[in-house]
Amino acid sequence: MKGMALLIFFLLILATNISSLKINEVELNPAGSDAGSEWIEFYSKEEVDLSTYKIANNDGNELLLSGVFSKYYVYVLEKQWLDNSDEKIFLYEGEKLIDETDIFADSGNDGFSWQFCDSWQFLES
């Protein structure tokens, strides 16, 4: 009985330390100019304050996030930040990696984006 209570206690602690914030969709190569049109969509079941989060791309460039949201949040990149091939995005809370994408490529200037639907898929946005 004591062992079961201890196990439940540790599982609850582990569950509270797992972030609910995830990268949900990425537009690497939108129709037209990439500058100011690339975006990353985040998803969280709970309200999230982004002030402790940052993203990094596969080139090692980092951006600090800000704002508060729940459910879906689209972060529009002010300038071209994502490469159209060999791109990967990392999501950090402080220095702790909490999510990352697969390596993406998108050679078409179109409305297709990388979307997480049980796995990463390249679909019309």
N, C-alpha and C positions, 0 to 999 in steps of 0.2 A: 504494500500500500504506500509506504513512504517512498519507495523507488519510483512508483507511478507518478506521484505528486511532483517529485523532482524532475522527472522527464517532461511532464506538462509544463513546468516552470521554465525549463530551458527551451522548449519549443516556442513558448510565448515570447521569450526574449529574442530568439532567433527571428521570429516572424516580425517583430517590431523593428528589427534592424535591416530588413529587406526593403529597399525603396520600391515604391509603386510606380515611380516615374520611368517611362520607357520611350525610346525612339520608335515612332510608329510609321512614319512615311518620309521619304526624302526625294526632292526634285533637284537632280544634278544639272540637267540640261533643258530648261524650259524653252518654249517657242520664243524666238527672237533673241534679244541680248540676255546673257546670263546675269550681268551686273544688275543687282536690285530685284531679280526675279527668282533666284534660287531660294528654296525654303526647306525647313525641317519641321515636321509635325511631331509633337510629343503627346503622350497620353498618360493620364493618371486617374485612377478611380477616386482618389482623395484630393483635397485642395493642396497645392504645392506652392511654396514660396521659392522661386528660382534664384534668389540672391546667393545661395550657397552652391550653385551649380555652374559648371562650365562645359563647353564642348571643345573637342579638338578634332582636326582632320588628319588625314594620313600623311600630310606634310609636316605635322607637328604644330601647326598654327592653332592658337586657342582663342576662344571668345567667352567672356563672362555673360551669363544670362541674368535677366531680371524680370520681375513681374510676379503675379500670383494668378493661378488658374486651377480649374478642375476639369476633368474630362479631356478635351482636345485643345491644343494650343499650337498655332502655326507661327514659327519664328522665321521671318523673312530676313534674309541676309542682305545687308545694305550694299555690298559690292560682291564681285565674283570671288567666292571663297572655296568652292568645291571644284575638283577636277572632274572632267567627263570620263575618265578612266582611272582604274586603280585607286578608287576613293573609298575611304572607310571613315566612319564618324564614331567618336568615343564620347560618352557622357560621364562626367565626374561630379560627385558631390564632395567638395573640398578636393582632396587628393585621391579619394577612393573611386575607382572605376565601378560604375553601377550598370552600364549598358554599353553595347557596341554593336555596330552593324556588320554585315558581311562586307566583302570588297565589291564595290559597285562599278559598273560602266554604263554609260548612256551616250551613244554617238548621234542620236537623232534630236534635232530641235523640234520637240513635239510635246504633247500633253501626257506622256508616259512618265511614271514615277516608280520608285521602289517602295513597296508597301509590305508591311509585316502582317501576314495572315497565316498564322501557325508556322510560317517560314517566310523568308524574304522572296517576294515575287515582283516582277517587272510588269506593271499593269497600267492601263489607261487611268489617269487620275480622275 
